[in-house]
Each structure stands twice: as C-alpha cells, then as structure tokens.
Amino acid sequence: MAEMPKNVKEIFEMMPAQFNADAAKGMNSVIQFNLSGDGDMGGQYHAIIKDGQLEVAKGVHASPSMTMTMAGSDYLDMTTGKLNGQMAFMSGKLKIAGDMGLAMKMQQLFKMG
C-alpha cells in the first residue's frame, strides 16, 4: 500500500502516480483546486488531463473545466478516505463550480491508498 500524503503539497506530488490513464482516455479537462490553509496544507493547483495524460502544476489555470474549493485539511481527509466526497459536498465543505460530471469522475481518475 502506498504511503498516505500528510499534506496538500504531497497529494499533488503523488497525483501522477495515482492517475488512472485508462479512465482518462479521450478526456480534455482542467481541474482547478483552490485549497485554503497555511503552508503545505493549502494552495492553488491545477491538473490538466488530456488524451490519457496528466500534468499537475501549482497556480491558477485561465480556463478550468471545473473548480474545486475547500479547506486543505478537508481535501487531505477526502483524499485519504476519512471524509466522503459526497458528504463533504452536501455539508458545504466542498464547493464545485463548472463540470459536475467531471467531479463525479474524480474517484475513477485518481486512486489513493
């Protein structure tokens, strides 16, 4: 079993290794992550998914397909399985703007643990 990330920065460093290229075939999407928190527990990152490839970068993308906004600590919990994504969304901890279908596909695109 892979080592669990301890902070938001590590999640994005590990993301390429967790990426499921098969699930991303034919996709051309950008996911923007706006995560509140200090130091390595927060930040702005984006993931570019194109033709089964993933590129992760720090910062804000000019035209994301979907934007996910939440506290970095909640994102860490969601990534490590301590927080259910649907529950986070329903309770307002997770805000999604743009392509909701892409949000539903996140679990197939990235395998953690």
TORMARTOR-326108 format. One record per atom (N, C-alpha, C, CB): x, y, z. Coordinates in nm, 4 decimals. Glycine has a CB too. Example, Ala and Ser with C-alpha at 12.3 -4.5 7.8 and 13.67 -1.06 7.14 Angstrom:
// TORMARTOR-326108
1.3190 -0.5690 0.7800
1.2300 -0.4500 0.7800
1.3200 -0.3300 0.7800
1.1308 -0.4473 0.9046
1.2850 -0.2250 0.7080
1.3670 -0.1060 0.7140
1.2900 0.0030 0.7870
1.4084 -0.0598 0.5725
// end
This chain:
// TORMARTOR-326108
0.0838 -0.1192 0.0000
0.0000 0.0000 0.0000
0.0878 0.1249 0.0000
-0.0950 0.0002 0.1219
0.0492 0.2207 -0.0789
0.1263 0.3442 -0.0914
0.1191 0.4242 0.0383
0.0748 0.4288 -0.2097
0.2216 0.5029 0.0608
0.2237 0.5886 0.1788
0.1195 0.6979 0.1617
0.3651 0.6497 0.2017
0.0487 0.7280 0.2677
-0.0558 0.8304 0.2617
0.0074 0.9704 0.2671
-0.1574 0.8119 0.3782
-0.0470 1.0627 0.1911
0.0041 1.2007 0.1965
-0.0253 1.2637 0.3329
-0.0586 1.2865 0.0834
0.0661 1.3494 0.3778
0.0496 1.4158 0.5073
-0.0005 1.5592 0.4926
0.1811 1.4152 0.5832
0.0065 1.6117 0.3700
-0.0409 1.7479 0.3467
-0.0804 1.7640 0.1999
0.0679 1.8518 0.3859
-0.1337 1.8787 0.1687
-0.1850 1.9065 0.0338
-0.0723 1.8998 -0.0696
-0.2529 2.0455 0.0294
0.0431 1.9552 -0.0365
0.1564 1.9546 -0.1299
0.1902 1.8111 -0.1713
0.2805 2.0229 -0.0660
0.1924 1.7188 -0.0750
0.2239 1.5784 -0.1045
0.1167 1.5131 -0.1924
0.2392 1.4994 0.0259
-0.0096 1.5517 -0.1734
-0.1177 1.4959 -0.2570
-0.0874 1.5246 -0.4038
-0.2571 1.5560 -0.2170
-0.0496 1.6498 -0.4329
-0.0254 1.6874 -0.5720
0.1051 1.6287 -0.6256
-0.0229 1.8387 -0.5852
0.2035 1.6073 -0.5372
0.3271 1.5406 -0.5786
0.3000 1.3941 -0.6142
0.4336 1.5497 -0.4668
0.2068 1.3314 -0.5405
0.1746 1.1900 -0.5619
0.0728 1.1692 -0.6748
0.1210 1.1295 -0.4330
0.0034 1.2736 -0.7120
-0.1081 1.2613 -0.8063
-0.0733 1.1877 -0.9364
-0.1593 1.3978 -0.8399
0.0406 1.2182 -1.0014
0.0708 1.1454 -1.1254
0.0798 0.9934 -1.1058
0.2012 1.1961 -1.1836
0.1288 0.9485 -0.9911
0.1404 0.8051 -0.9634
0.0043 0.7415 -0.9364
0.2329 0.7818 -0.8442
-0.0931 0.8219 -0.8946
-0.2268 0.7721 -0.8619
-0.3220 0.7809 -0.9822
-0.2845 0.8509 -0.7438
-0.2739 0.8411 -1.0892
-0.3577 0.8695 -1.2055
-0.3924 0.7421 -1.2825
-0.2874 0.9685 -1.2979
-0.5189 0.7280 -1.3175
-0.5673 0.6139 -1.3942
-0.5854 0.6594 -1.5400
-0.7024 0.5575 -1.3341
-0.4835 0.6352 -1.6214
-0.4850 0.6812 -1.7610
-0.6003 0.6207 -1.8408
-0.3529 0.6470 -1.8286
-0.6376 0.4957 -1.8104
-0.7478 0.4311 -1.8822
-0.8788 0.5075 -1.8660
-0.7654 0.2879 -1.8333
-0.9026 0.5584 -1.7459
-1.0265 0.6331 -1.7183
-1.0263 0.7695 -1.7876
-1.0450 0.6517 -1.5666
-0.9084 0.8146 -1.8276
-0.8954 0.9487 -1.8850
-0.8879 0.9492 -2.0378
-0.7728 1.0156 -1.8291
-0.9016 0.8336 -2.0988
-0.8939 0.8271 -2.2461
-0.9987 0.9192 -2.3089
-0.9144 0.6807 -2.2960
-0.9537 1.0001 -2.4049
-1.0449 1.0893 -2.4763
-1.0854 1.2146 -2.4001
-1.1667 1.0149 -2.5125
-1.0370 1.2294 -2.2777
-1.0723 1.3480 -2.1988
-0.9827 1.4663 -2.2343
-1.0619 1.3175 -2.0484
-1.0373 1.5843 -2.2191
-0.9607 1.7072 -2.2329
-1.0198 1.8038 -2.1309
-0.9659 1.7655 -2.3814
-0.9671 1.7986 -2.0078
-1.0250 1.8749 -1.8971
-0.9165 1.9359 -1.8100
-1.1160 1.7858 -1.8124
-0.9551 2.0421 -1.7426
-0.8663 2.1049 -1.6447
-0.9427 2.1161 -1.5136
-0.8161 2.2459 -1.6937
-0.8828 2.0638 -1.4067
-0.9430 2.0738 -1.2736
-0.8600 2.1726 -1.1930
-0.9502 1.9334 -1.2020
-0.9263 2.2759 -1.1432
-0.8616 2.3768 -1.0589
-0.8923 2.3442 -0.9130
-0.9100 2.5218 -1.0956
-0.7899 2.3433 -0.8293
-0.8062 2.3182 -0.6858
-0.7694 2.4458 -0.6106
-0.7177 2.1971 -0.6381
-0.8650 2.5035 -0.5385
-0.8408 2.6195 -0.4534
-0.8579 2.5728 -0.3094
-0.9383 2.7396 -0.4880
-0.7454 2.5521 -0.2419
-0.7479 2.4921 -0.1082
-0.6944 2.5906 -0.0051
-0.6654 2.3617 -0.1053
-0.7792 2.6195 0.0935
-0.7381 2.7152 0.1962
-0.6564 2.6442 0.3032
-0.8611 2.7849 0.2592
-0.5607 2.7154 0.3586
-0.4756 2.6596 0.4627
-0.3369 2.7199 0.4526
-0.4689 2.5061 0.4523
-0.2606 2.7065 0.5595
-0.1267 2.7647 0.5650
-0.0211 2.6695 0.5112
-0.0926 2.8040 0.7073
0.0823 2.7256 0.4518
0.1977 2.6471 0.4071
0.1593 2.5334 0.3149
0.2714 2.5919 0.5257
0.2069 2.4121 0.3488
0.1835 2.2943 0.2647
0.0419 2.2380 0.2781
0.2835 2.1867 0.2991
-0.0414 2.2961 0.3652
-0.1791 2.2473 0.3832
-0.2794 2.3197 0.2936
-0.2210 2.2629 0.5285
-0.2324 2.4143 0.2158
-0.3231 2.4861 0.1267
-0.2548 2.5200 -0.0035
-0.3745 2.6128 0.1929
-0.3217 2.5976 -0.0851
-0.2624 2.6429 -0.2094
-0.3544 2.6250 -0.3279
-0.1346 2.5706 -0.2341
-0.3082 2.6735 -0.4398
-0.3834 2.6622 -0.5647
-0.3022 2.5762 -0.6617
-0.4140 2.8039 -0.6261
-0.3697 2.4743 -0.7119
-0.3068 2.3814 -0.8055
-0.4063 2.3548 -0.9183
-0.2638 2.2475 -0.7341
-0.3556 2.3054 -1.0293
-0.4465 2.2589 -1.1335
-0.3904 2.1331 -1.1984
-0.4696 2.3690 -1.2393
-0.4832 2.0510 -1.2434
-0.4493 1.9262 -1.3103
-0.5057 1.9323 -1.4517
-0.5047 1.8023 -1.2322
-0.4174 1.9142 -1.5482
-0.4587 1.9140 -1.6887
-0.4631 1.7681 -1.7345
-0.3603 2.0002 -1.7789
-0.5806 1.7248 -1.7759
-0.5996 1.5872 -1.8222
-0.6302 1.5941 -1.9711
-0.7150 1.5135 -1.7427
-0.5417 1.5360 -2.0507
-0.5608 1.5415 -2.1957
-0.5133 1.4111 -2.2584
-0.4851 1.6622 -2.2571
-0.6034 1.3435 -2.3272
-0.5704 1.2201 -2.4002
-0.4954 1.1183 -2.3140
-0.4870 1.2536 -2.5226
-0.5450 1.0940 -2.1934
-0.4855 0.9930 -2.1066
-0.3577 1.0361 -2.0376
-0.4584 0.8716 -2.1849
-0.3238 1.1634 -2.0482
-0.2029 1.2175 -1.9838
-0.2443 1.3145 -1.8736
-0.1102 1.2889 -2.0883
-0.1575 1.3266 -1.7726
-0.1848 1.4191 -1.6622
-0.0660 1.5115 -1.6429
-0.2156 1.3421 -1.5311
-0.0968 1.6390 -1.6270
0.0060 1.7371 -1.5916
-0.0471 1.8131 -1.4710
0.0397 1.8350 -1.7127
0.0311 1.8165 -1.3632
-0.0094 1.8864 -1.2417
0.0816 2.0078 -1.2247
-0.0026 1.7920 -1.1162
0.0219 2.1221 -1.1955
0.1013 2.2435 -1.1770
0.0441 2.3274 -1.0634
0.1059 2.3259 -1.3073
0.1314 2.4076 -1.0043
0.0886 2.4982 -0.8983
0.0331 2.6244 -0.9645
0.2072 2.5321 -0.8003
-0.0631 2.6862 -0.9003
-0.1164 2.8119 -0.9522
-0.2563 2.7977 -1.0097
-0.0245 2.8665 -1.0577
-0.3007 2.9062 -1.0726
-0.4371 2.9144 -1.1248
-0.4350 2.8986 -1.2764
-0.5036 3.0488 -1.0850
-0.5231 2.8136 -1.3273
-0.5378 2.7959 -1.4721
-0.6385 2.8981 -1.5237
-0.5832 2.6500 -1.5074
-0.6144 2.9495 -1.6437
-0.7006 3.0548 -1.7001
-0.8427 3.0077 -1.7304
-0.6388 3.1087 -1.8266
-0.8587 2.8831 -1.7717
-0.9934 2.8374 -1.8075
-1.0175 2.6920 -1.7653
-1.0153 2.8518 -1.9583
-1.0359 2.6696 -1.6347
-1.0612 2.5330 -1.5877
-1.1995 2.4815 -1.6285
-1.0475 2.5272 -1.4364
-1.2103 2.3496 -1.6452
-1.3394 2.2864 -1.6740
-1.4220 2.2795 -1.5460
-1.3199 2.1442 -1.7343
-1.3514 2.2627 -1.4335
-1.4162 2.2505 -1.3028
-1.3244 2.3107 -1.1981
-1.4492 2.1015 -1.2690
-1.3851 2.3775 -1.1010
-1.3086 2.4332 -0.9895
-1.3603 2.3726 -0.8599
-1.3188 2.5890 -0.9861
-1.2675 2.3214 -0.7815
-1.3000 2.2603 -0.6530
-1.2419 2.3498 -0.5433
-1.2438 2.1129 -0.6430
-1.3265 2.3942 -0.4515
-1.2831 2.4828 -0.3441
-1.3163 2.4185 -0.2098
-1.3502 2.6227 -0.3565
-1.2165 2.4078 -0.1231
-1.2391 2.3543 0.0116
-1.1163 2.3804 0.0975
-1.2709 2.2021 0.0069
-1.1286 2.3531 0.2269
-1.0144 2.3651 0.3175
-0.9154 2.2545 0.2837
-1.0590 2.3571 0.4678
-0.7879 2.2864 0.2864
-0.6843 2.1888 0.2563
-0.6915 2.0663 0.3463
-0.5489 2.2527 0.2685
-0.7223 2.0887 0.4742
-0.7311 1.9763 0.5686
-0.8464 1.8830 0.5323
-0.7487 2.0281 0.7125
-0.9583 1.9392 0.4841
-1.0716 1.8569 0.4405
-1.0362 1.7804 0.3128
-1.1967 1.9448 0.4173
-0.9608 1.8464 0.2227
-0.9203 1.7788 0.0988
-0.8279 1.6603 0.1306
-0.8492 1.8787 0.0027
-0.7385 1.6812 0.2265
-0.6498 1.5728 0.2704
-0.7328 1.4565 0.3246
-0.5501 1.6234 0.3787
-0.8313 1.4872 0.4097
-0.9192 1.3827 0.4654
-0.9978 1.3113 0.3557
-1.0166 1.4438 0.5675
-1.0425 1.3862 0.2567
-1.1192 1.3268 0.1475
-1.0288 1.2347 0.0640
-1.1821 1.4377 0.0582
-0.9071 1.2788 0.0395
-0.8118 1.2016 -0.0410
-0.7709 1.0726 0.0291
-0.6877 1.2856 -0.0712
-0.7589 1.0788 0.1612
-0.7147 0.9610 0.2368
-0.8307 0.8742 0.2846
-0.6323 1.0045 0.3559
-0.9539 0.9116 0.2448
-1.0695 0.8279 0.2760
-1.1363 0.8531 0.4095
-1.0292 0.6888 0.2711
-1.0919 0.9567 0.4813
-1.1535 0.9884 0.6111
-1.2812 1.0694 0.5952
-1.0553 1.0650 0.6989
-1.2937 1.1358 0.4794
-1.4108 1.2202 0.4535
-1.4704 1.1782 0.3192
-1.3728 1.3733 0.4534
-1.5978 1.1466 0.3196
-1.6690 1.1077 0.1978
-1.6930 1.2324 0.1124
-1.8043 1.0366 0.2320
-1.6570 1.2230 -0.0165
-1.6716 1.3370 -0.1068
-1.8132 1.3885 -0.1188
-1.6224 1.3004 -0.2413
-1.9097 1.2971 -0.1289
-2.0500 1.3394 -0.1397
-2.0961 1.4076 -0.0118
-2.1405 1.2191 -0.1706
-2.0538 1.3542 0.1030
-2.0908 1.4156 0.2309
-2.0278 1.5550 0.2433
-2.0464 1.3254 0.3496
-1.9038 1.5673 0.1978
-1.8348 1.6969 0.2023
-1.9096 1.7994 0.1174
-1.6884 1.6829 0.1531
-1.9562 1.7543 0.0012
-2.0302 1.8432 -0.0895
-2.1644 1.8820 -0.0283
-2.0518 1.7753 -0.2269
-2.2366 1.7820 0.0236
-2.3692 1.8063 0.0827
-2.3619 1.8991 0.2034
-2.4336 1.6743 0.1237
-2.2533 1.8866 0.2815
-2.2407 1.9678 0.4031
-2.1794 2.1047 0.3762
-2.1570 1.8945 0.5056
-2.1431 2.1303 0.2506
-2.0881 2.2610 0.2160
-1.9380 2.2731 0.2359
-2.1557 2.3653 0.2959
-1.8708 2.1656 0.2779
-1.7253 2.1700 0.2946
-1.6544 2.1724 0.1597
-1.6774 2.0498 0.3768
-1.7216 2.1152 0.0589
-1.6660 2.1086 -0.0761
-1.7572 2.1868 -0.1700
-1.6503 1.9605 -0.1238
-1.6979 2.2819 -0.2409
-1.7750 2.3594 -0.3388
-1.7201 2.3282 -0.4774
-1.7680 2.5138 -0.3088
-1.8105 2.3036 -0.5707
-1.7711 2.2710 -0.7070
-1.8389 2.3671 -0.8031
-1.8068 2.1245 -0.7417
-1.7587 2.4239 -0.8922
-1.8118 2.5113 -0.9966
-1.7718 2.4519 -1.1306
-1.7592 2.6587 -0.9815
-1.8626 2.4571 -1.2264
-1.8310 2.4055 -1.3594
-1.8858 2.2661 -1.3806
-1.6817 2.4053 -1.3814
-1.8070 2.1805 -1.4424
-1.8483 2.0481 -1.4869
-1.8684 1.9494 -1.3716
-1.7464 1.9932 -1.5829
-1.9943 1.9305 -1.3306
-2.0258 1.8379 -1.2208
-1.9953 1.6933 -1.2588
-2.1732 1.8510 -1.1810
-2.0104 1.6596 -1.3866
-1.9798 1.5248 -1.4338
-1.8340 1.4895 -1.4104
-2.0130 1.5116 -1.5813
-1.7483 1.5878 -1.4251
-1.6053 1.5697 -1.4013
-1.5796 1.5421 -1.2529
-1.5261 1.6946 -1.4477
-1.6528 1.6112 -1.1675
-1.6399 1.5886 -1.0232
-1.6759 1.4451 -0.9877
-1.7291 1.6864 -0.9449
-1.7804 1.3927 -1.0516
-1.8242 1.2557 -1.0242
-1.7206 1.1533 -1.0717
-1.9594 1.2287 -1.0917
-1.6399 1.1931 -1.1692
-1.5418 1.1018 -1.2272
-1.4081 1.0989 -1.1519
-1.5172 1.1398 -1.3704
-1.3908 1.1915 -1.0593
-1.2628 1.2039 -0.9883
-1.2158 1.0742 -0.9238
-1.2738 1.3097 -0.8827
-1.3084 0.9988 -0.8650
-1.2702 0.8748 -0.7977
-1.2145 0.7714 -0.8946
-1.3893 0.8170 -0.7243
-1.2645 0.7708 -1.0193
-1.2101 0.6782 -1.1194
-1.0754 0.7267 -1.1716
-1.3085 0.6614 -1.2363
-1.0561 0.8590 -1.1764
-0.9334 0.9156 -1.2322
-0.8132 0.9024 -1.1386
-0.9553 1.0610 -1.2653
-0.8402 0.9081 -1.0078
-0.7297 0.9049 -0.9115
-0.7556 0.7992 -0.8058
-0.7104 1.0428 -0.8454
-0.6608 0.7074 -0.7943
-0.6712 0.6011 -0.6938
-0.5734 0.6314 -0.5819
-0.6428 0.4602 -0.7559
-0.6262 0.6511 -0.4626
-0.5391 0.6768 -0.3473
-0.5304 0.5526 -0.2604
-0.5906 0.7968 -0.2645
-0.4211 0.5420 -0.1882
-0.4080 0.4325 -0.0927
-0.3581 0.3043 -0.1526
-0.5372 0.4072 -0.0282
// end
